[in-house]
Amino acid sequence: MPTRKPSDVIVVGAGVVGAACAYYAAQAGLSVTVVDRGSVAGGTTGAGEGNLLVSDKEPGPELELALLANTLWRELADVLPPHVEYEAKGGLVVASGESGMRALRDFAARQEKAGVTTQEVPGDRLHDLEPHLAPGLAGGFLYPQDSQVMPAHAAAQLLHAAGDRVRLRLGEEVTGILTGAAGEIRGVRTAAGELHAPYVVNAAGTWGGALAELAGVHLPVLPRRGFVLVTEPLPRVVRHKVYAADYVADVASGSAALQTSAVVEGTPAGPVLIGASRERVGFDRTLSIEVLRRLAAGATGLFPVLGTVRAMRTYPGFRPYLPDHLPAIGPDPRVHGLLHACGHEGAGIGLAPVTGQIIARCLTSGELPLDIDPFRPDRFTAPEPAPAPGSDPAP
């Protein structure tokens, strides 16, 4: 079986997180091979809305990541071409009643202490920001740090900006992890041959758990399905990312049941993107009319003007979910040379740059931008093996 010239590191996954890992590793002087069984941004990244958010995150480790990533995205916006559509448009969270406003005030106050910029907007001033919002809302909060990017273009351009230090191996599924006599990483095996490197980065997104299993370690990544409705191109009907207050609770929930909340945002190209839904149904891509009905109802409830607009298409995506809602980032102490950069759920596009920066610094013994202990890949307990058929269970 043919082998190829070794790289310093192999990144498995050509989504935006894998692309960011490759970009920052190349910036640090490393040679990188990016391998993916599909195309660039062919998985979760290509099905994302491109949200770069701080507004939906509770104070804690993920918000710290998001604030750092916010700065890095602004820096990348000066490096990447304009068609990645980076737009620092801000987010607007709205409440229908006073109880919702009280909850938003409490949430925003805690976020401000953690470094988030917020601005309360009374109900009678919401239309200054969003002229087409439904009347009668109690108010909301503006988050100027929220922004958006076109995720598939961002992934492609990060790989391009990394230059000739990055080699792409697309359409090659990783079927095995190569290890040495002491169990250390030596590369990966694909149907096309072996790729050699002393480090492998698991940036396989929703399939990160399966890749970890190839390396003999447990990482309980599960798919959490969501749908996006895309309208016909419109004038700028929606200026910000606008969502109802219950979206924050849905993001933090671990429920497997269907949850929907109104999330509406315009794009520079014209179409309006409508979400959000969450449910754990494995990798089932079956179109759900009930989900689409709920999404449409939520969007027109916020923006009645959308009631006469045509929906041009819809598509599903699978968020890589970990039980504690935190990604796995950094070296795996169970396998020398294995690093993880997956499990970001719906925040992977926003958190991609800081994830890539952390991985690059782990690879080069650089100074880490924050404490990564909360993101340890080995923090989950592996399930007990099932008893052999016919054996008696332990007392």
N, C-alpha and C positions, 0 to 999 in steps of 0.2 A: 504494500500500500504506500502511495507517495507521501512524503513529508515536505514541509516547506520551511523556509528560513525562519528561525525563532524570532519572536517579538519580545519586548520587555513585559507586555501584559496583553491578555486576550480579554476583550469585553464581549460578553454574550448578551446581545440585544441591541438593536439599532433604532430603538425609540428615542425620545428626547432625553431620557435619563442616561441611557447608554452613550448617546452622542455627546452629552455634557461630560461624562466620565472620560471619553476619548479625547475631547477637546482640551480639558484641563491637564490630562496626563501628557498629551503632546506638548502643551505649553510648558510643562515641567521638563521637557527634553526626552521623554520616553517614546519608544516605538510601540505602536498599538495595532492590534488586529481586531476589528469588529466583525463578529460573525452573527448571522441571523438566519433563521430558516425561511424567512420571507423577505420583504423589502424594507427599506428605510421607512420608519413610522407606520409599518403595516399592521401593528397591533393596537394597543390602547391609545397610543399617541395620536394615531390617525383618526380616532373616533372621539377625540376630546374637543372641548370648546376653546381651549387655550387660556383658561383662567389663571391669573397670577394673583392670588388673594392673601390678604391678611385678615380681612373682615370676618371670615367664618371660623377663625381659630381661637380656641380657649387659650388663656395664658399658660405657658408651659413649653416643653421642648419643641413641639412642632411650630409654635408661633415664633420661637427664637430662630428656627430654620427659615421660616417664611420671611422674617425681617431681613436676614442676611441675604436671602435669595432675591429679595426686592431690590437691594442695592446692586447685586450682580447682574440682574436683568437690565437695569438702566445702563450699566457699563457695556453689556453685550449689544444693546440697541445702537451704540455708536460704532460697533465693529461689524455687525451683521447687516446685510442688504435691507433696503426698505420693505421689500415684499415679504419679510417675516411679519409685517403688520403689527409691530409693537406699538401699543397705544396706552398711554398712562391716563385713562379716562376716568378712573375712580369707580367705586361701588356705592350703591345706594340701597340700604336695607330699610324696608317699610313695614309699618305695623298698622293693622286695621282698627285696633281699639286701644284704649288706655292701658289695659293690662299688658298688651304687647309692648307698648312704649316703655312701661316700667321695666319690663324684662330687658329691653334693648339698652336702656340707660344703665342698668346694673352691669350688663355685659360689657358695654363700651367703657365704663369707668374702670373695670378690671383690666381691659385691654390697654387703656391709656397708661396705666401704671407699668405696663410691660413694654411701652415704647410705640404703641400704635397711635396714629393721628386720627381723631374722630371729630365730627361736627354734628350736633343735633340740629335737625331740620323740622320746624313746626309744620303741622298739617297744611296751614294756609300758605306755606312757602315751597311746598314740594313741586308745584308746577313751575316755579322759577328754574328748577333743575330738569324736570321732565314734564314738558307741557302736555303730553298725551296720557299721563297717569290718570287712573280712575279718580273721581271725586270722592270726598268723604273719608279719606285715610287719616288716621290720627297723627301721623308724622313718621319720622325715620332718622337714620344716621347716615351721613356721608363719610366714606372712607377714601380719602384722596390717594392713598398708596396702592389701591387695587388697580390692576392693569390687565392687559390681554395681549396675546400673541397668536399668530397662526401656527399651530403646533407642528404640523408636518413640515412646513417650510423651515421652521426653527431647527428641527432635528437635522434636516438635510444641510442647512447652512452652517451649523456647528461642525458637522463632519467635514464640510468643504473648508471652513476656516482653519481646521486643525492642520491642513496641509499634507505634505507627503510623508509625514510621520505616521499617518493612519492608513491602513489597508483595509478595504471592505471585502468580506466574504459573504455575499448574500445568497439566499437559496440553499444554505447548508445548515441542516439541523444538527445540533450537538447531540450525539448519541452516547457519549461517555466522557468521563473525566479521567485524564491520565495522571497517575501518581507514581512517586518513586518508592524506594525500599522503605523509607521511614514514613510514608503516607503523604509526603509533601506534593504539592501541585507541580505537574510538569506540562500541562496543556490540556487540550480537548480532542476528542475524536468526532469526526463527522463522516457522513457517507462518502465524501470526496477525499478523505485522508485525515492525517493527524496534523494538528496545529500546536506548536510547542511554545511555551512561555512559562516562567516561574510563578506567574500570578494569573489568576482568572477572576474576573469581576462578574458577578451574577446580576445583570441588569435586564433580566428576562421578564420583568413586569408580572403579569398575572400568572405566568408559567414559572415564576421564580422558585416556587416550592418544588416543582418537578426537577428543576436543575439542581437545587440543593440536594434532593434525594439521590441524584446521580453521583454526587460527591459524598454520600453517606451521612448527611446531616438533615436534621428536621427543621423546617421553616414553614409554618402553616399558612401559606398564602392561599387565599380563596378568591374566586371571581365574584364581583358584585356588579350585576348588570344594570346599565342605564340606557335610556333612549334620548335622542336629541331630535327635535323637529326643526326643520330649516324652511323658512319662508322664501317666497320670491324676492328678488332684489327690491329694496325700497329706499326712498329718501331717508335721512337720518331721523327715524321715528323714535328710537331709543338711544339716548346719549351715553348712559352709563350702563354698568352691569347692575340690574335691578332685581332684587329678590325679596320674597316675603320672609318675615322673621322666623318662621318654622323651619326654614332651610338649615339653619345652624344646628337645630336639634336633630334633624335627619342625618347630617354629616357625622355627628357624634354618636349616633345610635348604632348598636350592633345587631339590630333585628334582621332576621332573614326575610321577613315579610315585605311586601311591596309598600314603599313610601314614596310619595310625590310631594313636591313643593314648587311654587312658582318661581322660576328663574328666567329672566328675559334679558337679552343683550343684542345690540346692533353690532355690525361689523363694518370695517372700512369698505368692503366690497359690496355692501348693500343688504344681503340677507340678514334676517333676524334669527338668532339661535334661541330655542326654547327648551328648557329642561325644568326640573331635574327629577329623575326617578332612581330608585335604588331597590334592588331585590337580589337575593342569593338563589339562583336557579341553575348553578353550574355554568356550563358554556352553551346553554340553550339560546340560540339566536332567533327563535320564533317571534315574529311580529306580534305585539300585544296591543290589540285595539283598546283595551281598558286603559293601559298606560297612556296611549296617545290621546284618548279622550280627556283624561285627567290633565295632561300637559296643556292641551289646547284650552281647557276651561280655566286653568290657573293663569295662563298668559293673557287671555281676554279679560279675566277678572281684574288684572293689573292694568292692562292697556286695551280698553274696549275697541280702539281703532283697529286692532289686529283681527277683529271678528269678521272683517270682509276681505282679509288677505289670504292668498292661496299658500298652502303648505306644499312645497315642491318635492320634498323628500324627507325621509327619516332614516336613522341608522342606530344600531345598538353598539355599545362598547362595554368592556369588562374592566372595572376598577380592581387593582390588586389589593385586596383587603387583608390586613392582619388583625388579630383579635383585639389588640390594645390601641388600634388606630394610629400607631406610629410605624414609620418605615424601618427596615433593617438596613443600616448603613455602617460599613467598616469591615475590618478583618474578622474572620470567623476563627475563634481560638481553637476550634475542634479540628481544623484542617489548615495546615500551614500553607499560605499562598492563596487561599480562597477569601475573596471579599464579596460583600453583598451591597447592592444598591437597588432595592426593590421594596414592594409593599407600601407604596405611597398613597394607595387608594385613589381618590380623585384629585390629589394635590401634586402628582408627579411632574406635571408641566411646570407648575410654579416653583417647585423645590428642586428642579433638575440642576441649576447651576451650583447651588451650595452643595448638593450631593456629589456632583462631579469634582468640585474643589476639595471636599473632604477625602474622597477616594484618591485623588492625585497626591494629596499630602500624606495620606497613609502609605502610599507606595514609595514616596521619596523621603519619608521621615521628617516631613515638614511640620510647622506649627499648625495645629488644628484651630479652626475659627471658633469652636465652642466645644463643650463637653459632649462627646458622642456616646457616653455610657447608656443613656436611655434608649439608644437605637441598636444595642448589642444584638447580633443575630442569634446568639445562643440563649436568649432570655425566655424562650418558650420550652415548656416541658414536653418531651416526646410522649405520645400515647403509649400505653402499655400494649405489648403484642398480644394478639388474640390467642387463646389457648388452642392447642392442636386438636383437630377433630377427634372426638372420642375420649379426650383426656378429662379428668376431673378438675373443676376449678379449685384454686387454692382456698383453704378455709379462711 
